[in-house]
Amino acid sequence: MSYLTLKRGVDIFGAVIGLLFILPFYPLIALAIKLETKGPAIIKLARVSSGKIIYVYKFRTMQNNTHELKPQLLHLNERRDGTFFKIKNDPRLTHVGKILRKFRIDEFPQLINVLKGELSLVGPRPHEAGEMFGYPLPYRHLLIAKAGLTGLSQVNGASSLPFLKELELDNQYLRTQSLWQDLKILAKTLWIFLVDPTGI
């Protein structure tokens, strides 16, 4: 059986288990989000995976429709070494959103994208098209790779990594990917989620 077939099997199995885990908590999470601010509990964000734009699902962690305010906040961007955007104390975040992000709960709806085959459990970190189009030439091939919920860069610092280091780790994953490596990354992700969720 090929690696890609096994990888897809692991994706489906892991996504089903993850969704069954979060399902009982969904009503409480959705209620908390909607009680604090108006808007949907789950939103769709444009990201690049397998060379195309997909819309990943997330629990909403910001005021409704505030993603369009990003151009006005570029001066607050703490990532000065590349094209990525991050504000540690983002003023758009809600109180509930801060908790969801701290414990990585906002990411769980992306398991739906995994079931749909748009994402994998393990792969390069998904980013916005505008961020990825600024990749240096040796890393442009990352645009056509299937992105993952977790990956080598995610379990080694994620957004705290320097710009090029994140790309190097994603590139390293693609060069050496195997089912064994995927399982090790998933195990490390689970460990970080249970012990130190801020580490992803």
C-alpha positions in Angstrom: 0.0 0.0 0.0 1.4 3.4 -1.0 2.4 6.2 1.5 -0.3 8.5 0.1 -3.0 5.9 0.5 -1.9 5.2 4.1 -1.6 8.9 4.8 -5.2 9.5 3.6 -6.4 6.7 5.8 -4.7 8.2 8.8 -6.2 11.6 7.9 -9.8 10.2 7.8 -9.4 8.2 11.0 -7.8 11.1 12.9 -10.4 13.7 11.6 -13.3 11.5 12.6 -11.8 10.9 16.1 -11.1 14.6 16.5 -14.6 15.7 15.4 -16.2 13.2 17.7 -14.1 14.6 20.6 -15.1 18.2 20.0 -18.8 17.6 19.0 -20.1 17.4 22.6 -18.4 20.8 23.4 -19.6 22.5 20.2 -22.9 23.9 21.6 -21.0 25.5 24.6 -18.2 26.9 22.4 -20.7 28.3 19.9 -22.9 29.8 22.7 -19.8 31.5 24.3 -18.7 33.0 21.0 -22.2 34.3 20.1 -23.0 35.6 23.6 -19.9 37.9 23.5 -20.2 39.2 19.9 -22.6 39.0 17.1 -21.8 36.8 14.1 -21.3 33.1 13.2 -19.5 30.7 15.6 -17.6 29.1 12.7 -16.0 31.2 9.9 -14.2 30.3 6.7 -10.7 31.8 6.0 -8.9 31.7 2.6 -5.7 29.7 2.6 -3.5 28.0 0.0 -3.3 24.2 -0.2 -2.3 22.0 -3.1 -1.8 25.0 -5.3 -5.3 26.5 -4.9 -7.3 28.6 -2.6 -9.4 26.7 0.0 -11.5 28.0 2.8 -10.6 26.5 6.1 -13.1 26.3 9.0 -12.3 27.8 12.4 -14.1 28.8 15.5 -14.4 32.6 15.3 -11.9 34.3 17.7 -12.3 37.9 16.5 -15.0 40.5 16.3 -17.2 39.7 13.3 -15.8 40.7 9.9 -12.6 42.2 11.3 -10.3 40.2 9.1 -10.9 42.9 6.5 -9.2 45.4 8.9 -5.8 43.7 8.5 -4.5 46.3 6.0 -5.1 49.0 8.7 -3.1 47.0 11.3 0.0 46.3 9.2 2.0 48.8 11.2 1.5 46.6 14.3 2.9 43.5 12.6 5.6 41.9 14.7 6.9 39.7 11.9 9.4 41.9 10.2 11.5 39.2 8.7 9.2 38.1 5.9 5.6 38.1 4.6 3.8 36.6 7.6 1.5 38.7 9.8 1.2 38.4 13.6 0.2 40.7 16.4 0.7 39.2 19.8 -2.0 41.2 21.5 -4.3 41.6 18.5 -7.0 44.2 19.3 -9.5 42.3 17.1 -9.5 39.2 19.4 -12.4 38.6 21.7 -12.1 37.4 25.3 -13.5 34.0 24.3 -11.3 34.0 21.2 -8.1 34.5 23.4 -9.1 31.3 25.4 -9.9 29.3 22.2 -6.5 30.3 20.7 -4.5 29.7 23.8 -5.7 26.1 23.9 -5.8 25.7 20.1 -9.5 24.9 20.3 -10.2 27.2 17.4 -8.4 24.8 15.0 -10.7 21.8 15.5 -13.2 22.7 12.7 -10.4 22.4 10.2 -10.8 18.6 10.7 -13.8 19.1 8.3 -11.3 20.3 5.7 -9.2 17.1 6.3 -12.3 14.9 5.7 -12.9 16.8 2.5 -9.4 16.2 1.4 -8.4 19.9 1.2 -6.0 19.6 4.1 -4.0 16.8 5.7 -3.4 16.1 9.4 0.3 16.7 8.7 1.8 19.0 6.2 3.3 22.5 5.7 1.5 25.2 7.6 -1.4 26.8 5.6 -1.0 30.5 4.9 -2.8 33.2 3.0 -2.0 33.6 -0.7 -0.6 37.1 -0.3 1.9 35.7 2.3 2.9 32.7 0.2 3.4 34.7 -3.1 6.3 36.4 -1.3 8.2 33.2 -0.6 11.8 33.1 -1.9 12.2 31.1 -5.1 13.7 28.0 -3.5 10.5 27.6 -1.4 7.8 28.4 -4.1 7.0 24.7 -4.4 5.4 24.9 -1.0 2.5 26.6 -2.7 1.5 23.3 -4.4 1.9 21.1 -1.4 -1.1 19.9 0.6 -1.1 21.9 3.8 -1.6 20.4 7.2 -3.2 21.1 10.6 0.1 20.3 12.1 3.6 19.7 10.8 7.3 19.9 11.4 7.3 23.7 11.6 4.2 23.8 13.8 5.7 21.5 16.5 9.0 23.3 16.4 7.8 26.8 17.2 5.2 27.7 14.6 4.7 31.5 14.4 7.5 32.1 16.8 10.0 30.8 14.2 11.9 33.2 12.0 10.4 33.4 8.5 13.0 31.4 6.6 13.3 28.8 9.4 9.6 27.9 9.1 10.0 27.6 5.3 13.1 25.4 5.8 11.2 23.0 8.2 8.2 22.8 5.8 10.6 22.0 3.0 12.5 19.4 5.1 9.2 17.7 5.8 8.3 17.5 2.1 11.8 16.1 1.3 11.7 13.4 4.0 8.0 12.7 4.5 7.0 9.2 5.5 4.2 7.6 7.5 6.6 7.1 10.4 7.5 10.8 10.4 3.8 11.8 10.2 3.0 9.6 13.2 5.9 11.1 15.2 4.6 14.6 14.4 1.1 13.7 15.4 2.3 12.2 18.7 4.3 15.3 19.4 1.3 17.5 18.5 -0.9 15.6 20.9 1.7 15.8 23.7 2.0 19.6 23.2 -1.8 20.0 23.1 -2.2 18.1 26.4 0.8 19.5 28.3 1.6 22.9 26.7 -1.0 24.0 24.1 0.8 27.4 23.8 3.7 25.5 22.3 2.1 24.9 18.9 
